[in-house]
Amino acid sequence: MTNIQIFTKYEKARILGARALQLAMNAPLLLKISDEDLAKINYDVLKIAEIELDSGVLPISIKKPFPEKKEGKLKRENVPKVSDKKVEGAEEHEEEKIGEEGSEIMELANPDDEESTADGDDDGGEAGD
């Protein structure tokens, strides 16, 4: 049984970046690459890392966690059913409560307090008389 790992593009980018950093810090090459081939790729550490990855000489492996399998039956919660009459009664109670709060607010708003603050400069909304 072969244990070949197929990397995602993100894993491959991470591996190439790590190996390219190592090569940039003068780590030894894991492959024998001729000077001519190195000159062709302009001594690019990323290209060298890609060649090493493709040849399979990098001692890097990825551990991929898999979700744990749970055994057992799923249980459904028993939610008590509410009758339509109870729902209607609750809605009516809520409407009454809102009506009471609304009347309290209307009592606080006094129309006499909303008089013009312009001290008689109000000409009925007509401009340019």
QUIZI-V926021 format. One record per run of one state. SS is the DSSP state (A for helix, B for strand, O for the rest). FROM is the first residue (numbers start at 0). LEN is the number of residues. If there is no record, write none. Layout:
BEGIN
SS;FROM;LEN, SS;FROM;LEN
END
This chain:
BEGIN
O;0;8, A;8;16, O;24;10, A;34;6, O;40;4, A;44;11, O;55;28, A;83;25, O;108;2, A;110;4, O;114;15
END
